[in-house]
Amino acid sequence: MASNLIVWIELVDGQADPIAWQAMAAAGKVAGDLGGSLTAVVFGDGVCEIARQAIEAGADRVYTADDPSLGRYRVEPYAKLLARILEHEPPSVVLMGASTAGLELSAYVAALAGAGLAPDCTDLHVEDGRLAAVRPALVGNLVSTVTFKGAGHQCVTVRRNIFQPEDPDPSRTGEIIEVPAALSEDEIPTTVASVETADGTVSLTEASIIVSGGRGVGGPEGFKPVRELADALGGALGASRAAVDAGWIPYAHQVGQTGKTVQPDLYIACGISGAIQHLAGMKNARVIVAINKDADVPLYRYAHYGIAGDLFSYLPAIVEEVKKRLGR
Amino acid sequence: MNIIALVKQTPDTAQLSASMDGLKLSAEGGPRIVNPWDEYTLETAIQAREEHGGKVTALCLGPPEAADALKTALAMGVDEAVLVSDPAMADSDSLTSARILVAAIRKVGAFDLIVGGRAAIDGNTAATAVQVAALLGVPLVSYVAELRNLDPSDRTLSAVRLLEKARETVTSRLPALITVVKEINEPRYPSLIGIRKAARANIPIWGCKDLSLDAAAVGAGASGVEWRTELPPVREAHIEMIDGGPEDAARTLVDRLMEEKVI
């Protein structure tokens, strides 16, 4: 039985979040084997251009809803609208990125539609004509393969930076279907009073390079060389739980079991021993570098390169070398 | 205020070791803790009661041994605890778990606030509490890093949400369901008196019958997904230690990173 794919295009400040095109790429990966069409949904306030981009990224059809009440993502109006669209669709795979919004929206929609859910997946394939989704569990110490039962909709979110989108194809054509919002503003139970964005800093979950500090940095001022290396590499600043719990750096930087899960190309861990809870958040980085004064820490089991030395001597030298070699 | 705290018991990942892999840890009888995110759930609920009065009821869906998680909740200071447990409920997926919890919440009665954690560290779906809000039709405020204003008389709350790329301040009507992240507070340790009281507590167990749920409507059979679980591929140690003083090591490291095309 053919199964259609429906992909939510997540917008941040009116622009498509890169994770939306990664979700499109994930859909494209299984669309052939599932034998269905690919539909994108775009909700927002002024989404015409995004709908066009979705077609260029592979959508055959795009549902758009353009309304001031949809200008910023909120779960209730988005979920109710998406669930209403699904009521009129044959059983479909509903795909989105496993961002903070995507995880929430897919779970909410799955509840409204009575659908099965496979969140935060790292691989998708088709087994006997049915979708199978691979996802880490128990903070990376188990791998689950989720398969769907029954004939209803299936909701899936895919982890950031796993699926690589192809270049857009401007020659593609597709149908755009406009739908009205499902809720009026006074039916929406929440109001966004203000939004604070961290300007000028690279988002941890999106960063391709992360430089992190742990207990070994010794204090808040110890993060200075760590931050300097992150800046020199154009990367984001991370931290272990020990450093966050000590109050040296805000929680938003925490990588690991009770922080963020990241999958950058390069992860440089400075003064981090590699507790299982930290490994949970970063061990799938493509290249891991550990800098630690101890010659034997658990992180060395996962790291590709290690420097056993004082980070306060080595980091400034690495910053200088990076600046020299990369011309920054 | 009537506050409901949703708590899960999870494997204790701190016990993972060379001789205790993920499968052994998850197996029946393995070491268990209160889901680390739910320590913040409990602290949030208890603080709300301390400020506004009322009662905190902790609900936990799990096998009989999950009563231990509720003992911790009682020792921390929740007023009542209920274990939702039935052999028929085993291997429920997130939506089926949410349906069971909704039935339990309805049995608890009227509420002003439901608190859950961002996720549980075992399944890590970050879905069940969200789905409870969807099924109850109450406002959902997720990823709460700060509860600025909880006003039971005005029936509103204001909270700061920690999103991937922003901090968002939202207001919501009450009753509402919030999920919390670590930044929100520092969970208290159970007091000695609390631990003694909790040890004596008789924790009620609600099964399918108590919740008027058909056994066929819960558990693996009623779930929209099934899953098979295995250990991740073993990772061989393949580290290259870079020797030398800072300048030499820096040069070698940058060489390697450029060869790897990661910088």
Interface residues (C-beta under 8 A of the other chain):
Chain A: V12 V75 E76 A79 S99 T100 A101 L103 E104 S106 A107 Y108 A110 A111 L112 G114 A115 G116 L117 A118 P119 D120 P136 A137 L138 V139 G140 N141 L142 V143 S144 T145 V146 T147 F148 K149 G150 G152 Q154 P189 T190 T191 V192 A193 S194 V195 E196 T197 A198 S203 T205 E206 S208 I209 L233 P250 Y251 A252 Q254 Q257 T258 G259 D265 L266 I276 Q277 A280 K283 R286 V287 V289 A290 Y300 R301 Y302 A303 H304 Y305 G306 I307 A308 G309 S313 Y314 P316 A317 I318 E320 E321 V322 R325 L326
Chain B: P11 T13 A14 L16 D21 G22 L23 L25 S26 P36 W37 D93 S94 L95 A98 I121 D122 G123 N124 T125 A126 A127 T128 V130 Q131 A133 A134 L135 V138 P139 L140 V141 S142 Y143 A145 S158 L162 L163 E164 K165 A166 R167 E168 T169 V170 T171 S172 R173 A176 V181 K182 E183 S223 G224 V225 E226 W227 R228 T229 E230 L231 P232 R235 A237 H238 I239 E240 M241 I242 P246 E247 A249 A250 R251 L253 V254 R256 L257 M258 E260 V262 I263
